[in-house]
Amino acid sequence: MKWFIMEEIPKTHFLMTAMPIQAFVDLSEYGIEKSVECAVVDEKEGTQWLIFPRETFSASGKRVLDKMLNDPKWASALNETLIESNTLFFEESEKVLHENLKDKPNEELTAIYEKLLPLQWRGHTAGVPWVVVEFEHQLFTNYLLEYLKNKGKHAAGKSTGEMFSMLTTPTEDSFAQKEEKSLLKIAAQIKKSQNLLNLFNSPTKTIETQLPSASPEINSLIEEHFRAYCWLPYMYEGPAWKKSYFIEVLKGLLKEGVEALLKKAESRHAEAKKSHEKLMKELKVDEKHRALFYIAKGMVFTKAYRKDCLYHFFYCIEPFLKEAAKRAGVTLRQIRRLAPWEFSKAIKEGAADADEANRRWKHAVLYITPGKNEIMTGKKAEEFMASLDMEKPPEASEMKELKGDCACPGFAKGVVKVINTPEEMKKMKKGDVLVAHATNPDIVPAMKLASAIITDLGGITCHAAIVSRELKIPCVIGTKVATSWVKDGDLVEVDATHGVVRKLS
């Protein structure tokens, strides 16, 4: 049996990955009769690789696609379930921040986690069918692209990639877009006062010190904004943004046309809806495919929404994890090595095996089959991984041109910077072309500087596709080999509209 690495996730732990991996193994809860059957999570020092058997993963993706095409109502209902369940998950997670954890006995502390656990399960695992159908071979993306290729003659001047982007871009605000509009409104308030504009020309520390007395109202708005959105880049281990980050962003915004930016941000969805409907009519899209394009929009929105709610959850429970770790006599890093089914017991008993946690940090393998979860460490983990017949990644050739899918149309030329971790962002300069295996919230500051984005992995629900559309940056996804095809310093030309990247030097 051939195995392949579906995704590499930095700065994560079993408290995040164990549950969705269980859902991959059994998708019956979501109406998919057969599933991937088994899965592996290989972890070394906080980085995890999600590994699946090729044959059953591909077969599951095809089953999900068939179900979507044969029963669009099922797919629409799943998107609705994702929104409803994650909204509840978000609200209940927020409550943990306001709990007086130190005064609670172990049993009450355990009850908090056990209340959140099924919400995490429902909110996260309901998105697994979309991952199965999209992440590796972009089955639904390719189906829709093929449909548009056949319809393209009706849309003069538009490429397949442009049409696909227009028809699958969500017309609801993501948390990131809400944060942007909120900060622009604060900036608009600041611009009304010359004294405040003068203050915001000062160093960030000076602004933080003097703002509470200079303008209690603006300080309160920034404090409220900070509490509402500081968790956005948290992912699974943090850190969150500090108040100083938002002040620095405000300083930059005040040098731009704030009113124009706010007007554009507030009107973007109305314009997108008009363009969407106009294109639908031009292409004479039938009722079934209209429904499928709306499902695709929903998939993109719910992927971002689900991830954001998960990041918010881990931000909210950090104080909880610290308290649980203290009672169990271990560190925060060590308690994160526990699986969800081990966590409640550790809290109740006020004890966790620090030595086992350290072994897991060094190297651990989680092997999941129906009804069974096994975590291996040390030599056993190494031998297990050595026993898997792993696919070799595709080799990059000497070709001058690379093809992928258009996530956001446009054209750009620039110097390549390969960035997969926050530590690598320091080499990014404005106008560079960002190349990554797969992007994540940790490297969004670098994405904002890019003239174009290229990734190995792809699909309409991938992070790069979602963010590039929000930022209006040309983006080519699903190239498979971009990170090995180019290196830092290469000059490339990105024709994202047609999904083509060319080496110039």
Buried (B, 14 or more C-beta within 10 A) or exposed (E): EEBBBBBBBBBBBBBBBBBBBBBBBBBEBBBBEEBBBBBBBBBBEBEBBBBBBBEBBBBBBEBBBEBBBEEBEBBBEBBEBBBEBBEBBBEBBBEBBEBEBEEBEBEEBBBBBEEBBEBBBBBBBBBBBBBBBBBBBBBBBBBBBEBBEEBBEBBEEBBBBBBBBBBBBBBEBBBBBBBBBBBBBBBBBBBEBEEBEEBBEBEBEEBBEEBEEBBEEBBEBBBEBBEEBBBBBBBBBBEBBEBEBBBEBBBEBBEEEBEEBBEEBEEBBEEBEEBBEEBBEBBEBEEEBBBBBBBBBBBBBBBBBBBBBBBBBBBBBBBBBBBBBBBBBBBEBBBBBBBBEBBBEBBBEBEBBBEBBBBBBEBBBBBBEEEEBEBBBEEEBEEBBEEBEEEEEEEBEEEEEBEBBBBBBBEBBBBBBBBBEBEBBEEBEEEBBBBBBBBBBBBBEBBEBBBBBBBBBBBBBBBBBBBBBBBEBBBBBBBBBBBBBBEEEBBBBBBBBBBBBBBEE
